[in-house]
Amino acid sequence: MSVYIVAQINIHDRDRYAQYEAGFMDVFAQYGGEILAVDEAPAVLEGQWACTRTVLIRFADDAAARAWYDSDAYQELAHHRWAASAADIALLHGVPASPGL
């Protein structure tokens, strides 16, 4: 079953964050993930949305998502993101298709 990672990111150093972006796809592509959305100005329907970037990605399953996130290559790359931003990141489990949904 698909899993999703949603990241709400506040970028405070665009130049350093660009180093993260430059290496991201090379690492990400190795784990079969799919980028579903990247938005710096989402339409807020309720509440507050204080982040400067929101990212939604999908993996085939929990194991693939965790293999990507926990990989040495991603953890090394993430140092740029950690230095350039603050983020709230969550892994969400999809639900099976239902005729009632």
C-alpha positions in Angstrom: 0.0 0.0 0.0 1.3 3.5 -0.9 2.8 5.7 1.8 3.1 9.5 1.6 5.6 11.9 3.0 4.5 15.4 3.6 7.0 18.1 4.5 6.3 21.6 5.6 9.5 23.5 5.3 10.5 27.0 6.3 13.6 28.0 4.3 15.8 30.7 5.7 18.9 30.2 3.5 18.0 29.8 -0.1 21.6 29.4 -1.3 22.3 26.5 1.0 18.9 25.0 0.3 19.8 25.0 -3.4 22.7 22.6 -2.6 20.1 20.2 -1.2 17.9 20.6 -4.2 20.8 20.0 -6.6 21.4 16.5 -5.2 17.9 15.5 -4.3 16.7 13.9 -7.5 19.8 11.7 -7.9 19.2 10.2 -4.5 15.4 10.2 -4.6 15.2 8.4 -8.0 17.0 5.4 -6.6 14.1 4.5 -4.4 11.2 4.6 -6.7 9.5 7.6 -5.1 7.2 10.0 -7.0 6.9 13.7 -6.3 3.2 14.6 -6.2 3.4 18.3 -5.2 5.8 21.0 -4.4 4.2 24.4 -3.6 5.4 27.6 -2.1 1.9 29.2 -2.1 -0.8 26.6 -1.4 -4.4 27.8 -1.2 -5.1 27.6 2.5 -8.7 26.4 3.2 -8.6 26.5 7.0 -6.1 27.6 9.6 -2.6 28.9 9.2 0.0 27.7 6.8 3.2 29.3 7.8 5.8 27.3 5.9 7.6 28.6 2.8 7.4 25.2 0.9 5.2 22.2 1.1 6.2 18.9 -0.5 4.1 15.7 -1.0 5.8 12.5 -2.2 4.7 8.9 -2.6 6.4 5.6 -2.3 5.1 2.1 -3.0 5.4 1.1 0.6 6.8 1.9 4.0 10.0 0.0 3.4 10.8 2.0 0.3 10.1 5.3 2.0 12.2 4.4 5.0 15.0 3.0 2.8 15.2 6.4 1.0 15.0 8.5 4.1 17.4 6.4 6.1 19.9 5.9 3.3 23.4 7.2 3.9 23.2 9.3 0.6 20.0 11.1 1.7 21.2 11.6 5.3 24.4 13.2 4.0 22.4 15.4 1.6 19.9 16.3 4.3 22.6 18.2 6.2 22.2 21.0 3.7 18.4 21.1 4.3 18.9 21.1 8.1 21.3 24.0 7.9 19.1 26.0 5.5 15.6 25.3 6.9 13.4 24.0 9.6 10.8 21.3 8.7 8.0 19.2 10.0 7.9 15.9 8.1 5.5 13.1 8.5 5.0 9.7 6.9 1.3 8.9 6.2 0.0 5.5 5.3 -2.5 5.3 2.5 -5.9 3.7 2.7 -7.2 0.9 0.5 -9.7 2.0 -2.2 -13.3 1.8 -1.0 -16.5 2.1 -3.1 -17.8 4.5 -0.4 -14.9 7.0 -0.7 
